[in-house]
Amino acid sequence: MNALLIACFFMLSVAPVIADDDDKPVANLPVSSAGQGTIFLAAKAQSVSGLQTVTLTPVSDHPEFTAYGKAVNIQPLIELRHRYLVALTERSGATARFKQAEQSIKRQQDLYRDGATSKRNLQVQQAQWQTDKAQVDASGVQGKAIMDEARINWGNKLTEWALSTDAEPLNGFLSGQKTLLQITLPVNKQLANEIQSIYVEASGNRSAATKAELISAAPQTDNTAQGESYFFQTEGRRIRTGMRVAAWIPEQGENRSGVVIPKSALVWYMDQAFVYIKTDAEQFTRRTIDQYSATNGGYFVGSGISAGEQLVVTGGQMLLSEEFRGQIPDEDD
């Protein structure tokens, strides 16, 4: 429809050249293009078609690579927490009984030395002391076994959160405000030391990705991959337990300079990406985009267009149609 409106505008705004007599052919006026890659469009036609531009601003971008992972069910971790708290309670009770047994055996020893009690009573108290001590030792071993199991499966940080008497670190997961993620990197990739956050999204849409914060390295990797694995936490409400997620992780190395363009600015012809730059009030130039990468808000472009230029964000496809329509010769040529 926009292309039709523009075509009508050009037809009305250009006066036809009429021959002086029937023997002279009618002159073919050039269509609104001025050489390949450049097109002229009157201000009124721009307004009618809804063409819009933005001035590009410089950005500093960090190259990213893609990894994949899943939203992890934390129920096994919560069960370890409950077992550990029960073990702590049992150890506390056993310790109290052991202390009482120590006091009792001391009294029995004093009484036995004074001849106020029998040797049998002393032996009974010694047996009780040994039983209570064994229970203290057993509860300690049980607690350590639970801690070791947690560390093997969840790593030190999550184990610290889960086995702490303070449940605050886990409250976000229990309430559904946070989701635990395990992200596994490609075999040839590493997480840079300075990286504390990445972006994740369940459908693989980079522009809709939400931030995820690093928790720690995961002691076990995903069975489907062989790369390094890490635990992250995210507040992305669209990610639910069991979902597979895509993750965008900054590469190691320096930032790169360029511009970010919206997805609507890209137009395609024969599998090649282009954009249109407004180079004058009524002039637009087509630029080839050879390399671009998805980023938050659109695509990062490091070359071919520059900050300060006016980029067509709405109407690029219409300009492309008009440009190539102008290159089609009339049948009388």
N, C-alpha and C positions, 0 to 999 in steps of 0.2 A: 504493500500500500504506500509506504514512504517513497519507494522508488517511482511509483506511478505519479505521485504528487510532484516530485522533483521534475520528472519528465514533462508533465503538463506545464509547470512553471517555466521551464526552459523554452517550451514551444510558444508560450504567450509572450515571453520577454524578448524573444529574438524576432526582429522584423524580417520577413522573407525578402530576398532580392529578386525582383521580377525582371525578366529579359525585355529588352527594347522591342524585339519582334519574336515571332514564333520560331525562327531559325536558330536563335541562341539558346543554349541550355540554361536551366535554372542553376544558379550557383549553390554549391553545397557548403553551408557554413559549418565550421568545426563544432563538434559537440564540446561539452564543458571541460574535457580533459586537455592538458597541455603537455603532451609527452608522457611516456610510460612512467607511472609512479606518481604523477602529479595531477590534481584535479582542481578546477575552480568551481566554487559554489557561492552564489550570491547570498548576502546576509539574510534576505527574506526567505530564501529557500532553506537556509540553515534553521531558521526559526520554525518554519512550517513543518519540517521533517523531525523536529525534536532533537537535533544533533547537539551533543553536549561534550565539553572538554574539561579537563582539569590540568592544572600546572603541576608538573612533576617535581617532587622534592627529593633531595638526596637522602639515602638511607645507608646504614652499615649493617650488613647481613652476615650471619655465620652459616656456612654451608652445612647441610644436614644430610643424614642418611636415614633410611627407614629400617625399623626393626619391628618385630611382632611379639605379642605376648597374650596374656589372658588375665581376667579378673578372678582372683583366688578366693575360694571359700575359706573363711577364717575359723569355721567351727572346730576343726582339729586343734587349732591353737587355743581356743577358748576352753576346750576339754582339758588340755594340758594345764591351763591356768587353774581350773577347778581341782584337778588332781593334786596340783602343787599346794594349793591353799589347804586342802584336806590334810596333806602330809605335814604342813606347817603346824596345823592345829594338833595333830596327833603327836608331833614332836614336842610341842609346848606342854601337852598333858604328860607325856612321858618324862620330860625334864622335871616337871613339878613333882611327880611321884618319886623320881630318883633323888631329888634333893631331900625329900621327906625321909626316904630310906636311909640316906647318909646320916641324917640327924638321929634316926632311930638306932642304927647300928652303933653309932658313937655312944649313945646312952647305954645300950646293951653291953658294950665293951667295958664301960666304967662300972656298971653294976656287976659284971662278971668278975672284974678284978677285986671288987669289994666283997665278993661272995654273996651278993644279993640276988643273983639269978643263976639259972642253970646253964650249962654249956649247950644244951639242946636249944634253949631259947635264943642263944647267941647264934647258933648255926642256922636256925630258921630265919633270923633277921639278915644274916649274911646271904642266904639264898634269895631272899626278896630283893636285897640290894643288887645282886647279880642279874636278876630278872629285869628289874627296872633299868639298869644300865644297858642291857641288851636291847630293850625297847627303844631307848634313846638312840643307840647306835643304828638300829634298823630303820627308824624314822629318818635319820640323817642320810642313810644310804638311799632310801626311797626318794627323798627330795632331790638328791644329786642325780639319780637316774632320770627323773623327770626333766631336770635342767639339761642334762646331756642330750636327751631325746629332742628337746626343743631346739637346742643349738644345732644339732645335726640337720634338722628339717627346716628351721626358720632363721638361723643365723643369730648373732649376738644381740643385735638391736631389738628385733621383734621378741626375742626371748626375754630381754630386759623389760620390755613393755608388758609382756604377758604375765611374767612371774613376779612383778612388783605388787606390793600390797595396795598401791594406788592404781585404780583402774582408769584414771584420766586419759592416758595415751590411747586406750582402746575404745573409749566412749564414742568417738566419731564413727568407727566401724560398726559398733553395736547398734547405733541409732540410724545407720544408713546414710549418714552425711558424707562418709568417706568410703572409698573402695580400695582394697588392696590389689595391686597389680604385680605380676611377675613378667618382666620384659627380658627376652633373650636376644642378644646381639648376633649379627652375622659372624661367621667364624673369623673373618679377617678384620673385625672392628673391635675397638675398645672404647670404654667410657672415659673421657678426659677427666683428669683429677679435679678440675674446677667446676665440672658440671654438677649442679644441684637440682635442676629441673629439666623436664622434657615436655613435649606435647603429645597427647594421645587422643584417639578417636576410634569408635567401634566400626564405623562404616568405611574408614579409609579416607575421609574428606579432610584434607589438611586445613582448609579455611574454617572448619567447624571444630577444630581440635581444642582441647582444654589442657591446662597445665597439670603436670603430675610431679610431685616432689620426691626426691630420692630418699629412701630409708636406709638401705644397706645392700651389700652384695648378697646374693642368694647362695647358700651352700650347695644347692643342687640345681642343675640346669633342666630345661624343658626336654622331655624325651624326644621331641620332634626336631630338635636343633642341637648343635654342638658348641655354640658360642657362650660367652660369658653371660651370666644371668643376674638380674638385679630386682629388688623389691622397690616399688614406688607406691605412693598414695595419691589419690585424686579425689576431688570433690565433684567431678563430672557426674551429673545425675542420670545421664543417659547410658552410663556403663553399669551393667549389672553382673553379679557373680556368675561365672561360667562363660561370659562373652569373650570372644577373641578381639583383640584390639591391635591397631597399628600405632606405632610410635615414631616420632620424628626427633632425632637426637643430633645435637650439634657435633660436627666433625672437630677433630683436633686441628689446630692451626689458627691463623689470623683471620680477622673479619675481612669481608670483601665489600667494596663500595659499588653502588648502583642506584636503581630506582625500583619501586614496587608498583606494578600496574594491576588494575582490577581485571578479573577474568573476562568481563564484557568488552575489554579493549581489543582482545585478540580476534582477528578474522583469519579465515583459512581459505587457501586456494591451492589445489593440487598437493595436498599434504604439507604445505609450507605455511608457517605462521607469519602474519603481518600485523602492523598497527599503522594508524594514520596520525600524523603530526600536523597540527595547524601552524603553518609557516608564515601566513599573512592573514589579513582580515577575511579574505575570500579564497585562500589557497591552502590546499592540503597535500601533503606528501606521504606516500606509502613507504614504510620502512620494513625491511626483513628482520625477523627475530629468529636467530639461529639457535640461541641457547637461553633457556629460562628454567626456573625451578619453582615448584610450589612453595609458598610460604604463607604465613598468617596474613590474610587480607588480599591474596591474589597470587601474582607471580613475581619473583625477583628477576630483574634483567640487569646484567652487568655491562653490556655493550650494545651499541646500535642506537640507543636513545639516551638523552642526558637530562639531568635535573634542570628545571627552568623552562623546558619545552612544554607546549600545550598538547596533551594527548587526547585524542578522541576516545571517549569512553562509551558513548551511545551514538550509533549511526555509522560505525565503521563498515558494516556489511553493506549498507546502502551506498557508501562512497565507493566501495570495491565494485559493486554492480554498475554504478554510473561510469567509473573509469573504464571498465572493459566494454561497456556498451558503446562508449565513445570511440573505441578502437575498431569497431565493426564497420567496414566500408559500406557506403550506399550501393545499391544494385546498379546505379547509373555510372559508378566510378569505373 
